[in-house]
């Protein structure tokens, strides 16, 4: 059996160090001292090449805090993508604002900058791109549009720890970067945890104000304080894992390269990172027209797979009140019907990767070629057909 994810294998590498760190944090009565959280904030800010980091209770909390600090509130709109985990949409709505979805690029699977300006209205307050699967969105184009229209940019970097775009780390380009450290992430805690990073001291001050319940109100009643700080146990875990993040990332990239080689003869779409981007492969996804059949066949072969994500947010029943219908975001909808995520974690053995590649080749050998009409500008695809 080859599992989709094997956290037990990682525990064999760092488990004893993490156990010691947790015991130390508890024994030293650090539950409210923020010694571990403070140390992690310094390390992660340095890792992301930003001035400020605040450790928080989850990735969703990070997004919520960043939106509040950006001044997003009732009546505002935030442009984002539907091909993503639901957390970004939930955070926008929690602020009282409305998510406005734009479609993704058919090659990179991230926000299509060519569609942003048509979605901007007088109510638009921010743009929230997601770095899907570990590949950063086209940030230069997004930042150019945002500055032209006076909008803030919040990077959803929950899947992109250590990813880069033109030598700039995820979270360092937008006004805010938001990370999740859920256990299955490339840098994962032992429970829920997250972080907000920024290179702008005033924006960092706003996030800190929202988190610090001991300060005076300062007369600002527009922001409601949030009990979203990271606990010391999760910070202790992350401080241990920070020593391994780069080695684990390179192991993921090596496994992805092995998949690329094994599947190179297949006419199926797989990750195609631009040369100026560092993809960190939180997810290695293929597009298969007969995806559900492939899942069943791989399951019978003892290979665990997953789908990220089977229903785009704009078509989920809980968000029906937003008024979107089938056909509104054709690329996202097509991807949702075809995505198949293969096993990828740093401890995978070469023979396991070989078995997965061999089984996928058997199943996907008959897939038809994906045809597209995209063109490239600065190494990034701009316009394309669904496939």
C-alpha positions as CSV (number, residue, x, y, z in Angstrom):
1,X,0.0,0.0,0.0
2,X,1.3,3.4,-0.9
3,X,-0.6,6.1,1.1
4,X,-1.5,9.5,-0.3
5,X,0.2,11.0,2.8
6,X,2.3,9.4,5.5
7,X,2.8,11.6,8.5
8,X,4.1,8.6,10.5
9,X,7.2,8.5,8.3
10,X,8.0,12.1,9.1
11,X,7.5,11.4,12.8
12,X,10.3,8.8,12.6
13,X,12.6,11.6,11.6
14,X,11.6,14.4,14.0
15,X,9.3,12.8,16.5
16,X,11.8,12.6,19.4
17,X,12.9,16.2,18.9
18,X,9.3,17.4,18.8
19,X,8.4,15.4,21.9
20,X,11.3,17.0,23.8
21,X,10.3,20.5,22.5
22,X,6.7,20.0,23.7
23,X,7.8,18.8,27.1
24,X,10.1,21.7,27.5
25,X,7.4,24.3,26.5
26,X,5.0,22.8,29.0
27,X,7.6,22.4,31.8
28,X,8.8,26.0,31.5
29,X,5.2,27.2,31.8
30,X,5.4,28.9,28.5
31,X,1.7,28.6,27.6
32,X,1.2,32.4,27.8
33,X,4.7,33.6,27.4
34,X,5.0,33.5,23.6
35,X,8.6,32.5,23.8
36,X,8.2,29.7,21.3
37,X,5.8,31.7,19.2
38,X,8.1,34.7,19.2
39,X,11.0,32.6,18.1
40,X,9.0,31.1,15.3
41,X,7.8,34.5,14.1
42,X,11.4,35.6,13.8
43,X,12.5,32.5,11.9
44,X,9.5,32.4,9.6
45,X,9.8,36.1,8.7
46,X,13.4,35.6,7.8
47,X,12.5,32.5,5.8
48,X,9.9,34.5,3.8
49,X,12.2,37.5,3.5
50,X,9.8,39.9,5.1
51,X,10.0,42.2,8.1
52,X,7.1,41.0,10.2
53,X,5.3,37.7,11.0
54,X,2.5,37.1,13.5
55,X,1.8,33.5,14.5
56,X,-1.9,32.7,14.6
57,X,-4.2,29.8,15.3
58,X,-4.9,28.6,11.8
59,X,-4.7,29.5,8.1
60,X,-8.3,30.6,8.1
61,X,-7.5,32.9,11.0
62,X,-4.6,34.3,9.1
63,X,-6.8,35.2,6.1
64,X,-9.5,36.7,8.4
65,X,-7.0,38.9,10.3
66,X,-5.3,40.1,7.1
67,X,-8.7,41.0,5.6
68,X,-9.6,42.9,8.7
69,X,-6.3,44.7,8.9
70,X,-6.8,45.6,5.2
71,X,-10.0,47.4,6.2
72,X,-12.3,44.9,4.5
73,X,-15.8,45.0,5.9
74,X,-19.5,44.9,5.2
75,X,-20.4,46.1,1.7
76,X,-16.9,45.5,0.3
77,X,-15.9,43.0,-2.4
78,X,-12.8,40.9,-2.6
79,X,-11.7,39.4,-5.9
80,X,-10.5,35.8,-5.5
81,X,-10.6,32.3,-7.1
82,X,-13.0,29.5,-6.8
83,X,-10.4,26.8,-7.5
84,X,-9.1,26.8,-3.9
85,X,-9.8,25.5,-0.5
86,X,-12.9,27.1,1.0
87,X,-11.0,29.0,3.8
88,X,-10.4,32.2,1.7
89,X,-14.1,32.5,0.8
90,X,-15.2,31.8,4.3
91,X,-12.8,34.5,5.7
92,X,-14.1,37.1,3.2
93,X,-17.7,36.4,4.2
94,X,-16.9,36.4,7.9
95,X,-15.7,40.0,7.4
96,X,-19.2,40.8,6.0
97,X,-17.7,41.3,2.5
98,X,-18.6,39.5,-0.8
99,X,-16.2,37.2,-2.7
100,X,-16.1,37.9,-6.4
101,X,-14.7,35.0,-8.3
102,X,-12.5,35.1,-11.4
103,X,-11.4,32.1,-13.4
104,X,-7.9,30.6,-13.3
105,X,-5.4,30.2,-16.0
106,X,-5.7,26.8,-17.9
107,X,-1.9,26.1,-17.6
108,X,-0.8,27.3,-14.2
109,X,-4.2,26.8,-12.6
110,X,-3.8,30.0,-10.6
111,X,-5.7,33.3,-10.9
112,X,-5.9,34.6,-14.4
113,X,-4.8,38.3,-14.3
114,X,-6.4,39.0,-17.7
115,X,-9.8,38.6,-16.0
116,X,-9.3,40.8,-12.9
117,X,-10.0,44.3,-14.2
118,X,-13.4,43.3,-15.6
119,X,-14.3,42.2,-12.0
120,X,-13.3,45.4,-10.3
121,X,-16.2,47.7,-9.1
122,X,-16.5,50.7,-6.8
123,X,-16.9,48.2,-3.9
124,X,-13.7,46.3,-4.6
125,X,-11.3,46.5,-1.6
126,X,-8.7,43.8,-2.2
127,X,-7.4,41.0,-4.5
128,X,-6.8,37.6,-2.9
129,X,-4.9,35.2,-5.2
130,X,-4.2,31.6,-4.1
131,X,-0.9,29.9,-4.8
132,X,-2.5,26.6,-5.8
133,X,-0.8,23.3,-5.1
134,X,2.5,25.1,-4.3
135,X,2.9,27.3,-7.5
136,X,2.7,31.0,-7.1
137,X,0.3,33.1,-9.1
138,X,1.4,35.6,-11.7
139,X,2.2,38.2,-9.0
140,X,3.8,40.9,-11.2
141,X,0.6,41.2,-13.2
142,X,-1.6,41.1,-10.1
143,X,0.4,43.7,-8.3
144,X,0.4,46.0,-11.3
145,X,-3.4,45.9,-11.5
146,X,-3.8,46.3,-7.8
147,X,-1.6,49.4,-7.7
148,X,-3.4,50.9,-10.7
149,X,-6.7,50.6,-8.9
150,X,-5.6,51.3,-5.3
151,X,-6.3,47.8,-4.0
152,X,-4.5,45.7,-1.4
153,X,-3.3,42.2,-2.3
154,X,-3.5,39.3,0.2
155,X,-1.6,36.2,-0.9
156,X,-3.2,32.9,0.1
157,X,0.1,31.0,0.5
158,X,-1.4,28.1,2.6
159,X,0.1,25.6,0.1
160,X,3.2,27.5,-0.8
161,X,5.7,27.5,2.0
162,X,9.1,28.3,0.4
163,X,7.7,28.8,-3.1
164,X,9.2,31.7,-5.1
165,X,8.3,33.9,-8.1
166,X,11.2,35.6,-9.8
167,X,13.4,35.0,-6.7
168,X,10.8,36.4,-4.3
169,X,9.3,34.2,-1.7
170,X,5.6,33.5,-1.3
171,X,4.0,36.0,1.1
172,X,6.6,38.7,0.4
173,X,5.1,40.3,-2.7
174,X,1.6,41.2,-1.7
175,X,0.6,43.5,1.1
176,X,0.0,40.4,3.3
177,X,0.9,36.7,3.0
178,X,-1.2,34.1,4.8
179,X,0.0,30.6,5.7
180,X,-1.5,27.5,7.1
181,X,0.5,25.0,9.2
182,X,-2.2,22.3,9.2
183,X,-0.5,18.9,9.8
184,X,-0.7,17.9,6.1
185,X,1.1,21.1,4.9
186,X,4.7,21.2,3.7
187,X,5.4,22.8,7.1
188,X,2.8,21.3,9.4
189,X,2.1,21.6,13.1
190,X,0.5,19.0,15.3
191,X,-2.9,20.7,15.0
192,X,-4.2,24.0,13.6
193,X,-1.8,26.9,13.2
194,X,-1.1,29.7,10.8
195,X,0.8,32.9,10.2
196,X,0.3,36.4,8.7
197,X,3.5,37.9,7.1
198,X,4.0,41.4,5.7
199,X,6.8,43.8,4.8
200,X,4.8,46.8,5.8
201,X,5.2,47.9,9.5
202,X,1.9,49.7,9.6
203,X,0.0,46.7,8.3
204,X,1.9,44.5,10.8
205,X,0.8,46.9,13.6
206,X,-2.8,46.5,12.6
207,X,-2.6,42.7,12.8
208,X,-0.8,42.9,16.2
209,X,-3.5,45.3,17.5
210,X,-6.2,42.8,16.5
211,X,-4.4,40.0,18.3
212,X,-3.3,41.9,21.5
213,X,-6.3,41.9,23.9
214,X,-4.2,43.7,26.6
215,X,-3.8,47.0,24.8
216,X,-6.2,50.0,25.2
217,X,-8.7,50.4,22.4
218,X,-7.0,53.6,21.1
219,X,-10.4,54.9,20.1
220,X,-10.6,52.5,17.1
221,X,-13.9,50.7,17.3
222,X,-14.0,49.7,13.6
223,X,-11.8,46.6,14.3
224,X,-13.0,43.8,16.6
225,X,-10.2,42.1,18.5
226,X,-9.6,38.5,17.7
227,X,-8.5,35.6,19.9
228,X,-6.4,34.0,17.2
229,X,-2.9,33.7,18.6
230,X,-0.8,30.5,18.1
231,X,-0.4,28.3,21.1
232,X,3.0,27.5,22.4
233,X,2.8,23.8,21.8
234,X,2.2,24.3,18.0
235,X,5.0,26.9,17.9
236,X,7.4,24.5,19.6
237,X,6.6,21.9,16.9
238,X,7.1,24.3,14.1
239,X,10.4,25.5,15.6
240,X,11.7,22.0,15.3
241,X,10.4,21.5,11.8
242,X,11.9,24.8,10.5
243,X,15.3,23.0,10.6
244,X,14.0,20.6,7.9
245,X,11.7,22.6,5.7
246,X,14.2,23.1,2.9
247,X,15.4,19.5,2.8
248,X,11.7,18.4,2.8
249,X,10.9,20.8,0.0
250,X,13.8,19.6,-2.2
251,X,12.6,16.0,-1.6
252,X,9.2,16.9,-2.9
253,X,10.6,18.6,-5.9
254,X,12.8,15.5,-6.6
255,X,9.7,13.3,-6.4
256,X,7.8,15.6,-8.7
257,X,10.7,15.4,-11.2
258,X,10.5,11.6,-11.0
259,X,6.8,11.8,-11.8
260,X,7.5,14.2,-14.7
261,X,10.0,11.8,-16.2
262,X,7.8,8.7,-15.7
263,X,4.7,10.5,-17.2
264,X,6.5,12.4,-19.9
265,X,5.1,10.2,-22.7
266,X,1.5,10.7,-21.6
267,X,-0.7,13.3,-23.3
268,X,-2.1,14.5,-20.0
269,X,-1.7,17.9,-18.3
270,X,0.5,18.0,-15.3
271,X,2.2,20.8,-13.4
272,X,4.0,23.2,-15.7
273,X,5.8,25.8,-13.5
274,X,7.4,28.7,-15.4
275,X,11.2,28.8,-15.3
276,X,11.2,31.8,-13.0
277,X,9.0,30.0,-10.4
278,X,9.9,27.5,-7.7
279,X,7.0,25.1,-7.3
280,X,7.1,23.4,-3.9
281,X,4.6,20.6,-4.8
282,X,2.3,20.6,-1.8
283,X,0.1,18.7,-4.3
284,X,1.2,17.0,-7.5
285,X,-2.0,16.9,-9.7
286,X,-2.8,15.6,-13.1
287,X,-5.8,16.2,-15.3
288,X,-7.5,13.1,-16.4
289,X,-10.8,13.1,-18.3
290,X,-11.7,9.7,-16.7
291,X,-10.6,10.7,-13.3
292,X,-13.1,8.7,-11.2
293,X,-12.3,5.5,-13.1
294,X,-8.6,6.2,-12.5
295,X,-9.2,6.6,-8.7
296,X,-10.9,3.3,-8.5
297,X,-8.2,1.5,-10.5
298,X,-5.4,3.1,-8.5
299,X,-7.2,2.1,-5.3
300,X,-7.3,-1.5,-6.4
301,X,-3.6,-1.3,-7.0
302,X,-3.0,-0.1,-3.4
303,X,-2.3,3.5,-4.3
304,X,-3.9,6.3,-2.3
305,X,-4.9,9.4,-4.2
306,X,-7.0,12.5,-3.6
307,X,-8.7,15.4,-5.4
308,X,-7.9,19.1,-4.8
309,X,-10.7,20.2,-5.3
310,X,-13.7,18.2,-6.6
311,X,-16.3,21.0,-6.4
312,X,-15.1,24.6,-7.0
313,X,-16.3,27.0,-4.3
314,X,-18.7,28.9,-6.5
315,X,-20.8,25.7,-7.0
316,X,-20.8,24.5,-3.4
317,X,-24.3,24.4,-2.0
318,X,-23.3,26.5,1.1
319,X,-22.5,29.4,-1.1
320,X,-25.5,29.2,-3.5
321,X,-26.6,32.6,-2.3
322,X,-23.7,34.2,-4.1
323,X,-25.6,33.5,-7.3
324,X,-23.0,31.6,-9.4
325,X,-24.1,28.9,-11.8
326,X,-22.5,26.1,-13.8
327,X,-20.6,27.6,-16.7
328,X,-19.6,30.9,-15.0
329,X,-16.0,29.7,-14.4
330,X,-15.4,27.1,-17.1
331,X,-11.7,26.5,-16.5
332,X,-12.2,26.0,-12.7
333,X,-15.1,23.7,-13.4
334,X,-13.2,21.6,-15.9
335,X,-10.3,21.3,-13.6
336,X,-12.5,20.2,-10.7
337,X,-13.8,17.4,-12.8
338,X,-10.4,16.2,-13.9
339,X,-7.9,16.9,-11.1
340,X,-6.2,13.8,-9.6
341,X,-3.6,14.3,-6.8
342,X,-0.9,11.7,-6.6
343,X,1.0,10.7,-3.5
344,X,3.8,13.1,-2.6
345,X,5.6,13.5,0.7
346,X,9.4,13.8,1.4
347,X,9.8,10.3,2.7
348,X,8.5,8.6,-0.4
349,X,11.0,6.0,-1.7
350,X,12.1,6.0,-5.4
351,X,10.5,2.5,-5.9
352,X,7.2,3.9,-4.6
353,X,7.3,6.8,-7.0
354,X,8.1,4.3,-9.8
355,X,5.1,2.1,-8.9
356,X,2.8,5.1,-8.9
357,X,4.1,6.3,-12.2
358,X,3.8,2.9,-13.8
359,X,0.2,2.4,-12.7
360,X,-0.8,5.9,-13.8
361,X,0.7,5.2,-17.3
362,X,-1.4,2.0,-17.6
363,X,-4.5,3.9,-16.7
364,X,-3.9,7.1,-18.6
365,X,-2.2,5.8,-21.7
366,X,-5.4,6.3,-23.7
367,X,-6.0,9.9,-22.7
368,X,-6.3,12.3,-25.6
369,X,-4.0,15.2,-26.0
370,X,-5.0,18.5,-24.3
371,X,-5.1,21.2,-26.9
372,X,-4.9,24.8,-26.1
373,X,-4.7,28.2,-27.7
374,X,-2.6,30.1,-25.1
375,X,0.2,32.5,-25.8
376,X,3.1,33.4,-23.5
377,X,4.3,36.7,-22.2
378,X,7.3,37.0,-19.9
379,X,7.2,33.2,-19.5
380,X,3.6,33.2,-18.2
381,X,0.5,31.9,-20.2
382,X,-2.1,34.6,-20.8
383,X,-5.0,33.2,-22.7
384,X,-6.1,29.7,-23.3
385,X,-8.9,27.3,-24.1
386,X,-10.3,25.0,-21.4
387,X,-8.6,22.0,-23.1
